Amino acid sequence: MLRVGGKVACTSCRNLVSTNTGLRFPVPLQKLHPLSRAIHHRYSGSANPQRPPHRMAARYFTSMSRLPMRPPKPPPGSGGRNHQQQRNFWVARLAARLLKLRYILLGSAVGGGYTAKKTYDEWKDMFPDLSEYNWVIPDFVWELSEQIDLDKLAKALPEIEEIAKLLPDLDKIRENFTFLKSLLSSGVSLGSEVKGAGLLLLLETSGDPPLKATDSSTAATQDAGDKQYKKSSDKEKVDQLQEELLRTQLKYQRMLERLEKENKELRKVVLQKDDKGIHQRKVKKSLIDLYSEVLDILSDYDANYNTQDHLPRVVVVGDQSAGKTSVLEMIAQARIFPRGSGEMMTRSPVKVTLSEGPHHVAIFKDSGREFDLTKEEDLAALRREIELRMRKSVKEGQTVSCETISLSVKGPGIQRMVLVDLPGVISTVTAGMASDTKETIFRISKAYMQNPNAIILCIQDGSVDAERSIVTDLVSQMDPQGKRTIFVLTKVDLAEKNLASPNRIQQIVEGKLFPMKALGYFAVVTGKGSSGESIDSIKDYEEDFFQNSRLLRDGMLKAHQVTTKNLSLAVSDCFWKMVRESVEQQADVFKASRFNLETEWKNNYPRLRELDRNELFEKAKNEILDEVISLSQVTPQHWEAILQKKLWERVSTHVIENIYLPAAQTMDSGTFNTTVDIKLKQWTDKQLPHKALEVAWETLQEEFARFMAEYKGKDQDDIFDKLKEAVKDESIKRHKWNERAMDSLRVIQHNALEDRSITDKPQWDAAIQFMEETLQSRLKDTDSVIKDMVGPDWKQRWLNWTNRTPDQHIRNETKNELERLLKLHEDHTAYLANDEVTTVRKNLEGRGVEVDPVLIKDTWHQLYRRHFLQKALSHCSLCKRGFYYYQRHFVDSELECNDVVLFWRIQRMLVITANTLRQQLTNTEVRRLEKNVKEVLDDFGEDMEKKTHLITGRRVQLAEDLKKVREIQEKLEAFIEALHKEK
């Protein structure tokens, strides 16, 4: 056995056994050495020859590895032998390390020797140092180590030349490293040298000799100069002067833009300070905001007395997809409008008020939300909101709308003006459009352009043939002299690319191609046609195009005629010039209109205040709430009396027809009470609570309407009648009775009907009186039905000269025959037997009257009903003296008054139900109704269309016109004052 690197090996079979884990690492052999087998059996302590010797040896050495660390105690007299054994052991270890060294050298050649060596050292340190346990290893193990053939081991090692081939070329590495170090040492001029080396390398690669840049530029300049001197014609001199002029213009244009940018930043700082309240003075943006407010009021104003809105604004018109929306966006410096490829996107007029401000934001007239135009998500939300408002304004079955969407855009450096973007003019109505779309767009465009002070911004698509334009003819009709028209040619980049003759563009911008005239002509580029382009990228593209365009270089276009920047400046100057010339005249017009309206009011309504629709609504709202509050002042006695009366009217028919008459016709006291109890229980469970709540709800409505009618007669304004009626109906519709009240009411009614004990004589008399009134009312109704059946009697026939009809004559004969039968059998049942019907029929046929059996039964029902009610009334009179017998439970057939007890139970149920409903009305439902009325009034107050429909009349319209005209005049005067201060 041989110990190698913390393991014990069998020298014959080469099985390695770890001394610290007990694991065995077998080396395959055909058979074990006999000496090795003997050693294993000797130290394994196993008598079983079948037991694997290697496993026993592993256990033996594993157990020894767990011994404590202590100094070895060599046996006496073994000093020399131990030295020899130790020498042999280290030789074996050296051989093993040499073997591993081979793999280390190979690994270092492929992946780096240093990493492999470090890994080897880490793994070697992981094994425990067993040098201190040499004393436990038997001596014969060391003797076996001497049998290792070291010569074979030396031959197995690789030669030094083979190892050297695997190692890298250190000399070349050294040479490259020295060159890199020299380059790094010259750090200042490294960049230029590298560039020069790269240029030389490029020239060497191409095969041309390297030339210096200065030499090449000098040679080119010399050649150009020679050519210029050779061809010194007048035309070339003119071209040279034009190029120099263009360069000078571009130079000063860049300087101007730089100064404008610096001025824009400075103004932004100043405006931010003004926003924070550092300065209290008004800045220019308030001027355009005030003017925009005047236009907003005018857009809602119903012009009377020929008062028209002639205040200036910039009207943007053009053919569909001509680029008018893109021009407006360039002026506003934000992509604020929804875009589409070829489809109609502008479906209603959009008024955009442009003004200067510290932040680039947009806000709608009727909304408080600000859209930050520097954020893409706010821009997307603004486009969606504009598109949604457009679609809402379009009525069903239409494509475009005349309703104006008002939007304000503020930002640093934006020119102050008011623009109106109109739907694009179309030549043909396509699928999906209303049939009158073309005419509607023409009508809207003409309505805005016919304003004599409106500035028309005519947009023409430069990428299409000019002859296909429709808008130019329309503008020529509205402004034939061109005194307020500015012509804009868009998509000039596409026009230059597509047109074979650039002179055509020159003819357009000089006003020689179209018959229309204009104050100025401009050519602009609004991007490459992509919806994702930003305003800055479009501006850069536009500037680059015109700097390199042959149109500007050849003098076909002038520098002041190009770019949207110059366009916005020109439009703004024209707009303010028109405002200063016309605003005072418009103020005088509205002053005269105000005088006319005030005169009409004084003549027609001298004692009434000038209340507009909103003020009248607030006044009506207070009156209605006062009327609702007055419901709480109704006395409990009034509520209960009304509820009890209405409830009995609602249920009396059911009580008489379905409960009392079927039970009373049984002619038996026990059967009567049983029938009554069953039917009352069924009635209470299914119908009575619902009927009671219906009665309570109707009573509340009637009382509410009664109070509103009473207030109407107390010098109330009849202008509110329509509004009050609508509020009452809507409040009643929204009011829902508390559902839990039905269950509690059912229990109360059931308990009231279960009680049969009449405690005193007044209650008995009250029940009899209630019964008599009910029976007399039913008897009266029955007599009326019989009278209608048989027709007038002899007295009415003689006095009124009327006769019976044949059907009435038959019924009268049938009635007489049935009355004879009742006289013979006063205790007859409620139904006729078949033989009795036959007898009556034969008797009538004997007198020459043909009658149907159904008619006989129908007539019998009414006659028997009258007969029964008469008997019940006579029995009721007898029961007036029957309380003594009832109280002492005496049984007397003549004074058995179970029907009186029934009516007392019904009467008590009515009283208790009315009291319960009254409590619920006064404690809960009146307050809930008042809450519903407030909610309805609040909803009506927010709905302007509803208020306009409910509060109408000349008085209301006159007050509305007076308010708006005064507001317009005041705003115009304030604007004129600010305008004069700005001058």
LUMVEXVO-71970 format. One record per residue (C-alpha): residue in three letters; x, y, z. Coordinates in steps of 0.02 Angstrom, whole numbers, plus 50000, padded with zeros to 5 digits. Layout:
N
AlaXYZ
...
This chain:
983
Met500005000050000
Leu500625017549958
Arg500095034250033
Val499975047749900
Gly499305065549933
Gly498175061450081
Lys497615044850004
Val498135026650023
Ala498425016349866
Cys498594998149836
Thr500194996749736
Ser499604981649638
Cys497814986249595
Arg498015005249608
Asn496395007749704
Leu496495024649791
Val495545026649953
Ser495305043950032
Thr495835044150212
Asn494605057750263
Thr493005053050168
Gly493085034350152
Leu492735035149965
Arg493595023449844
Phe494265028449673
Pro494525012149578
Val495765010149438
Pro495134996149324
Leu496164980049329
Gln495794962349276
Lys496214955049447
Leu496954959449614
His498744955849665
Pro498894941749792
Leu499984952249908
Ser498724966149902
Arg497324953949945
Ala498324947550093
Ile498644965150157
His496814969350147
His496304953650239
Arg497624956550371
Tyr497074974050418
Ser495244973350380
Gly494864962350530
Ser493614952550426
Ala493534933650428
Asn492394933250279
Pro493434930150122
Gln491964935650012
Arg491994953350082
Pro492754965949962
Pro494504969650024
His494584987349955
Arg493044992650053
Met493794985450213
Ala495424994450182
Ala494495010650152
Arg493575008950316
Tyr495205005450405
Phe496055020950342
Thr494505031450365
Ser494415026750546
Met496215031450565
Ser495915048450486
Arg494765053050629
Leu496145051350760
Pro496615067150856
Met498095077550802
Arg499565073250913
Pro501435071450891
Pro501995054750822
Lys502835042350938
Pro504005031750837
Pro504465014850909
Pro506185013150987
Gly507585007950874
Ser506735013350712
Gly507665029650675
Gly508635024150518
Arg507235014250447
Asn506035028550466
His507215040150374
Gln507315028150228
Gln505425026350224
Gln505205045150228
Arg506395047650083
Asn505495034749978
Phe503825042950019
Trp504375060049960
Val505045052449801
Ala503325045549766
Arg502515062149803
Leu503755070749688
Ala503315058649549
Ala501475061949573
Arg501765080649567
Leu502775079149410
Leu501355069849331
Lys500165083749376
Leu501425096649321
Arg501225090249144
Tyr499395094549143
Ile499755111249222
Leu500965115749082
Leu499725110348949
Gly498315120149030
Ser499395135649045
Ala499825134748860
Val497985134248810
Gly497085144648942
Gly498495152649043
Gly499665144049162
Tyr499425155849304
Thr497575152149326
Ala497845133349320
Lys499245134149449
Lys498195144649564
Thr496755132249548
Tyr497925117949585
Asp498595126349741
Glu496825129449803
Trp496335111449779
Lys497965105449861
Asp497635116150014
Met495915108450029
Phe496655091350072
Pro497235088950254
Asp499065087350298
Leu499325069150351
Ser501175070550384
Glu500855069850569
Tyr499995053050550
Asn501465043750475
Trp501675034050635
Val500025025150611
Ile500465018550436
Pro501245001150440
Asp503064999050389
Phe502704987550244
Val501775001550157
Trp503345011550144
Glu504234996250080
Leu503014994749938
Ser503355012549883
Glu505125007349838
Gln504434996149702
Ile503835010949593
Asp504775011749427
Leu505425029749421
Asp506225027349250
Lys504555023849169
Leu503855038849255
Ala505235050049186
Lys504965043549010
Ala503125047349022
Leu503455065849053
Pro503455077348896
Glu505055084348826
Ile505495102648858
Glu505415106748670
Glu503605100948662
Ile503155111848809
Ala504045126648731
Lys502995124948572
Leu501415126848674
Leu501995142748760
Pro501685159948679
Asp503035169848586
Leu503675180648727
Asp504875190348617
Lys503495196448502
Ile502425201148652
Arg503875210948722
Glu504115219948556
Asn502275224648542
Phe502205230548721
Thr503725241848693
Phe502875249748540
Leu501265252848637
Lys502215260848779
Ser503085272748659
Leu501425278048586
Leu500685281448757
Ser502195291748805
Ser501775304348665
Gly500005307748732
Val499795325648668
Ser499985322448483
Leu499255305048482
Gly497585309748401
Ser498335319248254
Glu499645305748223
Val498335292248223
Lys497265302148100
Gly498775305147990
Ala499265286947996
Gly497495281947951
Leu497495293947802
Leu499165287447742
Leu498585269647762
Leu497015273547662
Leu498015281347522
Glu499235266847519
Thr497785254747508
Ser496975263947363
Gly498595264647270
Asp498645283747252
Pro500075294047322
Pro499645303947478
Leu499275322347457
Lys499135335847587
Ala497445344147613
Thr498115361547589
Asp498895356947424
Ser497295349247357
Ser496205364147407
Thr497455376247333
Ala497465366947168
Ala495565366547160
Thr495425385047197
Gln496735389047065
Asp495785378946934
Ala494145387446978
Gly494965404346969
Asp495685400546798
Lys493965395446734
Gln493165410846808
Tyr494405422346726
Lys494215413446560
Lys492285414946563
Ser491995432246632
Ser490275435146557
Asp488935446446630
Lys487775431946671
Glu489065423346779
Lys489425439546869
Val487565440946908
Asp487515423046971
Gln489035426347080
Leu488215441747153
Gln486605431947187
Glu487565418347277
Glu488455431147383
Leu486805439647421
Leu486015423047470
Arg487475418847582
Thr487325435847663
Gln485455433547689
Leu485695416447766
Lys487055423147878
Tyr485985437147945
Gln484495425247955
Arg485485413948071
Met486035428848174
Leu484225434548185
Glu483635417448238
Arg484985416548370
Leu484475433548438
Glu482635428648435
Lys483025412848531
Glu483965422748664
Asn482545435448670
Lys481305421148687
Glu482225414148838
Leu482315431348919
Arg480465434548890
Lys480065417448963
Val480985422149123
Val480075438849131
Leu478385430649103
Gln478735417849238
Lys479105431949359
Asp477485440449309
Asp476545424249340
Lys477265423249515
Gly476635440749556
Ile478315449449560
His477675462449437
Gln475885468349440
Arg475865475849266
Lys474895467849124
Val475885459448987
Lys475375458248804
Lys474595441148822
Ser473145448448921
Leu472695459048769
Ile472395444248655
Asp471545434548795
Leu470325448848820
Tyr469985449648634
Ser469705430848627
Glu468425432048768
Val467445444748664
Leu467435432748517
Asp466855418348629
Ile465385428648691
Leu464945433748513
Ser464945415748454
Asp463535411948578
Tyr462595428148549
Asp460945427448456
Ala461155443048349
Asn459595453748339
Tyr459295471148269
Asn460515467048126
Thr461975467148247
Gln463285456148166
Asp464985450348223
His466235459648115
Leu467735458448231
Pro469335452548146
Arg469995434848154
Val471095424348040
Val470045411847941
Val471055396847879
Val470265389447722
Gly470905376947595
Asp470545361247499
Gln470475344947595
Ser472225338247636
Ala473025354347572
Gly474015356147733
Lys473045370247819
Thr473035361147986
Ser474915358347972
Val475185376947939
Leu474145381248093
Glu475165368948197
Met476785376848138
Ile476135393848190
Ala475575386748359
Gln477235377248373
Ala476375360948426
Arg475555345848343
Ile473865348948423
Phe472625342748291
Pro472105324948249
Arg472855318848088
Gly472315306447955
Ser472915300347787
Gly471735307747657
Glu470165307247765
Met469205322047834
Met469865326148008
Thr469225344048036
Arg467345341648056
Ser466925358248142
Pro467705375548157
Val469105376548286
Lys469505393748355
Val471315394448416
Thr471865409448518
Leu473755411048511
Ser474625421148646
Glu476285422748731
Gly476595414448897
Pro477975406949004
His477415389048975
His476875380248816
Val475115374648862
Ala473375372948787
Ile471685374648871
Phe469865373648814
Lys468665387748848
Asp467475377048951
Ser468785366649041
Gly470075370049176
Arg471315356749122
Glu472965362649051
Phe473835351848921
Asp475735352948929
Leu476245353848746
Thr478025348948787
Lys477465331548839
Glu476955318848709
Glu475625310748820
Asp474755327548844
Leu474845330948657
Ala474035314148621
Ala472685317648751
Leu472355334748674
Arg472165327348500
Arg470945314248567
Glu469935327648657
Ile469805338448501
Glu469255323648397
Leu467975318648529
Arg467255336148538
Met467125336848348
Arg466175320348340
Lys465015325748481
Ser464605342048392
Val464105332848233
Lys462255328548235
Glu461605311648183
Gly461565309647996
Gln462785323947965
Thr464655324447926
Val465165341847982
Ser464545354048113
Cys464465372948126
Glu464765372948315
Thr466425381148359
Ile467715372948473
Ser468685386248567
Leu470505382548614
Ser471885393648684
Val473735390148655
Lys475075399448753
Gly476945398448742
Pro478565408248731
Gly478815417148566
Ile477095413248494
Gln476335427148389
Arg474715434048461
Met473195431448351
Val471525422248336
Leu471375409048200
Val469875398548148
Asp470245381948063
Leu468795377147949
Pro468375360147872
Gly469265357147708
Val468325361347548
Ile467875345847447
Ser467365343447266
Thr466475326747281
Val465445318447419
Thr466155301147453
Ala465425285747535
Gly465005288047719
Met464675306847702
Ala463015315547712
Ser462315320947544
Asp462385339347590
Thr464165339147657
Lys464895349247513
Glu463565362747527
Thr463725363347716
Ile465605366147707
Phe465355379947578
Arg464045388147688
Ile465155387647843
Ser466655394447747
Lys465645408647671
Ala464895413147840
Tyr466635416147912
Met467395424147756
Gln465985436447726
Asn466515445947882
Pro467295461547802
Asn468635462147936
Ala469125443747930
Ile470855439447864
Ile470765424847743
Leu472255413147749
Cys472065403547586
Ile473035387147585
Gln473495379447417
Asp474315362347396
Gly475875364847290
Ser476075346247252
Val474495345547144
Asp473995354546987
Ala473395372247021
Glu471915369746904
Arg471175356947026
Ser471005369647165
Ile469255374047224
Val469635385847366
Thr470415399447258
Asp468775402447165
Leu467845403047331
Val469075415747404
Ser468995426247246
Gln467105427547266
Met467215433247448
Asp468725445047426
Pro468865449647242
Gln470105463947274
Gly471225453447387
Lys471315466847522
Arg471215454247664
Thr471855438147587
Ile473555429947616
Phe474005415847497
Val475065401147562
Leu475815387947448
Thr476185371947547
Lys477225356547506
Val478465366647402
Asp479765352947420
Leu478625340747328
Ala478175354147202
Glu480005357347159
Lys480315338847141
Asn478785334847034
Leu478625350246924
Ala479605350346763
Ser479545369446756
Pro479995378346920
Asn479395394546840
Arg477615388646875
Ile477955390247062
Gln478605407847031
Gln476995412146938
Ile475965405747086
Val476875415647220
Glu476845431247112
Gly474955429947090
Lys475035427846902
Leu474325410146887
Phe472695411846985
Pro471375425246952
Met471275428847140
Lys472215443247218
Ala473075443647387
Leu474025454947507
Gly475505443047509
Tyr476105426347445
Phe477095413747546
Ala477895396847513
Val478115384747659
Val478605366847693
Thr477675357747831
Gly478735342147848
Lys478995326147754
Gly477205320047776
Ser477495309247930
Ser476295311248077
Gly477685307448200
Glu478765322348153
Ser479065335348288
Ile478925354048260
Asp480805356448282
Ser481215343248152
Ile479985351048030
Lys480775368148056
Asp482525361148026
Tyr481925352147871
Glu481085367947806
Glu482655378447834
Asp483785365547754
Phe482645364347604
Phe482565382847569
Gln484445385147598
Asn484795372147464
Ser483295375747353
Arg483565381547175
Leu481995392047192
Leu482805403647317
Arg484525402647240
Asp483885407347067
Gly482845421847133
Met481145413947098
Leu480705415947282
Lys481225430147396
Ala481885426847570
His480425435647656
Gln479175424547563
Val479755407847634
Thr479625398347800
Thr478155397847919
Lys479105409448035
Asn478955423847912
Leu477165418747875
Ser476645419648059
Leu477465436748078
Ala476565443447925
Val474865436347978
Ser475055443248153
Asp475475460748089
Cys474005460447970
Phe472845454148107
Trp473285467848231
Lys473205481148096
Met471435475548055
Val470965475148240
Arg471555492948269
Glu470595499148118
Ser468915490848156
Val468715487748342
Glu468085505048389
Gln466785504548251
Gln466165487948316
Ala466065494948493
Asp464925508848431
Val463795496048347
Phe463555486348508
Lys463265502448604
Ala461805506448490
Ser461145488648507
Arg461205490248697
Phe460185506348691
Asn458835497948585
Leu458675483148703
Glu458595493748860
Thr457225504448782
Glu456175489048742
Trp456355482548920
Lys455825499048998
Asn454265499748890
Asn453695481748916
Tyr454305477049091
Pro454505493249189
Arg454295485449362
Leu455325469849339
Arg457175467349363
Glu458215461749215
Leu458485443649265
Asp459295432149138
Arg458925413649123
Asn460155408149257
Glu459535421049381
Leu457725416249347
Phe458165398049374
Glu458935401849543
Lys457375411449593
Ala456245397149540
Lys457365384749631
Asn457135393949796
Glu455245394449773
Ile455135375849737
Leu456195371549889
Asp455065382349997
Glu453555372949933
Val454355356249973
Ile454795361750149
Ser452975366650178
Leu452515348150168
Ser453255345750340
Gln451965358050410
Val450485346750368
Thr449635340950530
Pro449615322450577
Gln447705322550584
His447625328750404
Trp448845315450344
Glu447905301350433
Ala446195306950374
Ile446755307750193
Leu447685291150203
Gln446235282050287
Lys444965288550162
Lys446015284650008
Leu446515267450073
Trp444695262350102
Glu444225268449929
Arg445605257649859
Val445185241549956
Ser443305242849987
Thr442825233449830
His443955218949874
Val443295218350053
Ile441455218150002
Glu441565207149848
Asn442915194649899
Ile442795193850088
Tyr441125199850159
Leu439855193750030
Pro440585176150008
Ala440675173950197
Ala438975181650237
Gln438065170950109
Thr438565154950201
Met437165157950330
Asp438225149850466
Ser439195158550605
Gly440655146350612
Thr440855145650425
Phe440745164650416
Asn442185167250539
Thr443255153650460
Thr443025160650285
Val443385178350346
Asp444995173350436
Ile445675163750286
Lys445295177450162
Leu445975191250274
Lys447615181550296
Gln447805179250109
Trp447395197350077
Thr448665203650204
Asp450065192750138
Lys449865197049954
Gln448945213349918
Leu448595224350067
Pro450385231150102
His450645235249917
Lys448995244249908
Ala449385254150066
Leu451085260050000
Glu450315264949833
Val449025275349925
Ala450365283650032
Trp451435287749879
Glu449945294949784
Thr449445305149936
Leu451195312549948
Gln451145317249763
Glu449435325249779
Glu449935335349930
Phe451535340949844
Ala450565346349690
Arg449255354949799
Phe450555365549888
Met451385370349724
Ala449675375449654
Glu449315385949810
Tyr450985394949794
Lys450615398049611
Gly449115408449659
Lys450095419249782
Asp450775432049658
Gln451985419549585
Asp452795421849415
Asp451935411149284
Ile453585409849191
Phe454075395949311
Asp452545384849280
Lys453395373849151
Leu454945371949258
Lys453965367549416
Glu452935354449326
Ala454505346449255
Val455355346449426
Lys453835338649507
Asp453695324749378
Glu455555320749379
Ser455635320649570
Ile454155308849583
Lys454925297649451
Arg456565296449546
His455765293949717
Lys455765275849776
Trp454835270449933
Asn455865262150066
Glu455745243250035
Arg455925238650218
Ala454325248050257
Met453275234850169
Asp453815220550282
Ser453515230250442
Leu451835236450377
Arg451295218650336
Val451605213150516
Ile450645228050587
Gln449145225050474
His449105206550512
Asn449095209650700
Ala447725222650682
Leu446585210850586
Glu446865196650710
Asp446095206750852
Arg444205203350872
Ser443885210951044
Ile442785226551044
Thr443055234151216
Asp441705247451230
Lys440035253251160
Pro440735268151061
Gln441845256450962
Trp440345245250929
Asp439295259850872
Ala440715266150762
Ala440865249150680
Ile438975248550647
Gln439015265950573
Phe440495261250462
Met439555245650406
Glu437935255150368
Glu438865268250266
Thr439775254950168
Leu438205244550133
Gln437165259650086
Ser438505265249964
Arg438545247849885
Leu436635247149880
Lys436585263849792
Asp437835257749663
Thr436835241849636
Asp435205251349611
Ser436065262149482
Val436665246649388
Ile434905239049388
Lys434155255249329
Asp435345255849181
Met434895237849141
Val433005239849136
Gly432905257749071
Pro431775271949128
Asp430225268449231
Trp428465274149184
Lys428655291049269
Gln430245295449175
Arg429485289149014
Trp427995300749032
Leu428965315849091
Asn430495314348979
Trp429675306248828
Thr430915291948825
Asn430645273448788
Arg431535257648832
Thr432615248548708
Pro432175230648659
Asp433605224048767
Gln433015234648914
His431225228348889
Ile431855210148897
Arg432865213749053
Asn431395222449135
Glu430275207349105
Thr431645196049172
Lys431845207049326
Asn429985206249366
Glu429985187349351
Leu431525185449465
Glu430795197549594
Arg429275186149609
Leu430455171649642
Leu431365181349781
Lys429725185849864
Leu429265167449871
His431005162349935
Glu431765176650037
Asp433155165150103
His433655159749929
Thr435495156349896
Ala436595167449789
Tyr436475156049638
Leu435015150149533
Ala434805131749500
Asn434645125649320
Asp432825120649341
Glu432445137949411
Val433255145849258
Thr432195134749147
Thr430605139349241
Val430955157949226
Arg431335156049041
Lys429705146549007
Asn428695159249103
Leu429445173148999
Glu429155163648837
Gly427345161848889
Arg427225180848888
Gly428075181548720
Val429825186248782
Glu431305176548715
Val432745177248838
Asp434465169548850
Pro434945159649007
Val436535170149026
Leu435495186049034
Ile434395177949167
Lys435895173849276
Asp436665191049253
Thr435045199549303
Trp434845187849451
His436585192449515
Gln436155210949528
Leu434415207749600
Tyr435065195649731
Arg436475207849776
Arg435185221549808
His434105209549906
Phe435585203850013
Leu436185221650049
Gln434435226750103
Lys434355212050223
Ala436115216150288
Leu435605234150323
Ser434065228350421
His435165216150518
Cys436385230350553
Ser434975240350634
Leu434575225550747
Cys436405224150799
Lys436425241650871
Arg435725234051032
Gly436775218251023
Phe438375224451109
Tyr437725218151279
Tyr437505200551209
Tyr439175201251117
Gln440105206651275
Arg439345192251378
His439515179551237
Phe437645175551231
Val437105165051084
Asp435575172250998
Ser435245168750815
Glu434405185550786
Leu435815195650868
Glu437325186050805
Cys438325200950738
Asn439885193150663
Asp439805205150515
Val439925220050635
Val441485212450711
Leu442205210450535
Phe441925228750493
Trp442675233750660
Arg444245223850619
Ile444345231950447
Gln444075249350522
Arg445415246750654
Met446635240550521
Leu446315256350421
Val446655267550571
Ile448265258650619
Thr448885258050438
Ala448545276650413
Asn449485280750572
Thr450975270150519
Leu451025277750345
Arg450895295250417
Gln452395292250528
Gln453405285750383
Leu452895300350273
Thr453325313950398
Asn454915305750465
Thr455695298850305
Glu454825300950139
Val454555319750144
Arg456415322350176
Arg456875310150039
Leu455715319249919
Glu456535335649966
Lys458235327949929
Asn457615321649760
Val456965338949717
Lys458655346649757
Glu459535333749648
Val458345336949504
Leu458595355749519
Asp460485353549522
Asp460415342649366
Phe459295355049276
Gly460455369149327
Glu461935360749242
Asp460965356949084
Met460865372848982
Glu459755364948851
Lys458505359748985
Lys458465377349058
Thr458235384948887
His456765373248854
Leu455915375849023
Ile456175394649048
Thr455615403148889
Gly454775418848829
Arg455185435948757
Arg455555442648929
Val456895429448958
Gln457675431648786
Leu457705450548804
Ala458595449248972
Glu459845437048897
Asp460225448648751
Leu460425463548866
Lys461655454148975
Lys462725448348830
Val462735465048740
Arg463265473948899
Glu464615461048928
Ile465245462648749
Gln465265481648760
Glu466205481448926
Lys467475469048860
Leu467725479148702
Glu467975495248798
Ala469245486948912
Phe470125479648761
Ile470165496448671
Glu470885504748826
Ala472255491548839
Leu472575492948652
His472845511748667
Lys474025509248812
Glu475045496948709
Lys475265509948572
